[in-house]
């Protein structure tokens, strides 16, 4: 049994790696293939009468760790200087306003259809408003540099804004001045935690001489994230700030205090850390989407009641996105199509408290929206040619 599990896991990782290698040629997002692979595995276990233990508890764990690593991977790649301010500003607006507009619009439609309270409808709408960086960032690998940077910033900010917005609505039964004051204090606290934790982790990274150093740092990052999340702090903000700090040491060398971290040595360590975090993100993402695909029931995919809602939601997503891109002065192709829902949508959906759940917002609807947005992204990416690497 143990040997079979090891062989299966190894084969799945190699197949996922093959998907990743060929996605730039086929233009098929690897997430679709991973979900399909998971679904096929489920059919095989049923057909061959193979007993598989309940793995549902692993899904939120893999999702949380995967989200941390993916946002960390993306933020480590970003350059932060004055020349990047326009793309940061545009990516913020393109991620912020569509989340608000879509969430309130869908919540209103849900309220009209079900008669439920608006706050309850809003809690259920927000997960579908957030772009998945787990899908968007890898899919942007073949875009020109400016578009790739925009997608990384936008999808990472979308995750952070979406989680903060969801927690604010879900954890406050009444939205009033006290709720906003508490929220402001949480933001200040996470900024303080981010500053202290980032400085401490960077110092450890530059000073540890032991041959094992990156795994403890990564574990500490996850630990700080989870502890912050327990206290309902916007912990993804810490992950992004930590990655931006490590990825932009050259921009910080003009500050005297940075010398304490030995930036020349730390730069080398950060390069190794980036490679390890990238490969770890690939591994966790692989098992998460295969496992999620394994739990997909065929009846959920073909649920006609939720399919009508899913089509309406997807149309709303791309109409709002197209409008915001136009208002921001950005070209529609190919950015319009890169609005997938995925890992973060699933995590937020699983986080909805039992008293806030709605029959309308079910697994079928979530799965259909994820697959439809991924297919639209795939079709939109067919016209994208890989940018040649040019030396400066």
Number of C-alpha atoms within 10 A of each C-alpha: 6 7 7 9 10 11 11 11 12 12 12 18 17 11 16 23 16 12 19 21 12 14 20 21 12 13 18 21 23 26 28 21 19 26 23 18 19 23 20 16 17 19 14 12 13 12 9 8 9 10 8 9 6 7 11 12 8 13 18 17 14 21 22 18 19 24 25 24 27 26 26 26 27 25 26 25 16 19 17 18 10 7 9 14 11 11 17 18 14 20 23 19 19 26 26 18 15 23 26 15 15 23 24 20 16 21 23 19 15 23 17 13 10 12 11 15 14 16 20 20 26 23 27 26 25 25 29 30 27 32 29 25 28 28 25 25 23 21 25 21 18 19 19 15 13 10 19 20 23 24 28 25 25 28 28 31 26 27 26 24 21 27 23 20 18 20 21 20 17 19 13 14 11 11 12 9 9 11 15 13 10 11 19 11 12 17 16 12 15 19 18 13 17 22 15 11 17 20 17 12 18 20 15 17 21 20 14 11 9 7 6 9 16 20 12 13 16 18 12 14 20 18 12 18 22 18 12 19 14 10 10 16 26 25 26 26 22 26 27 23 18 22 21 20 22 25 23 18 19 15 12 16 14 10 8 8 10 14 12 9 19 15 19 13 12 19 19 11 17 21 13 13 20 22 12 17 20 17 13 18 21 21 16 20 25 23 23 26 25 24 23 22 23 22 17 19 15 11 9 17 17 12 13 13 11 22 19 12 17 23 16 13 21 20 13 17 23 18 14 18 24 21 14 20 19 14 12 14 9 15 12 14 14 16 21 22 21 26 26 30 28 26 29 26 25 21 19 20 21 15 16 18 11 8 7 15 17 16 7 16 17 14 17 23 23 22 23 23 24 24 19 17 25 25 17 17 24 22 15 17 24 14 11 15 12 12 11 9 8 5 4 3
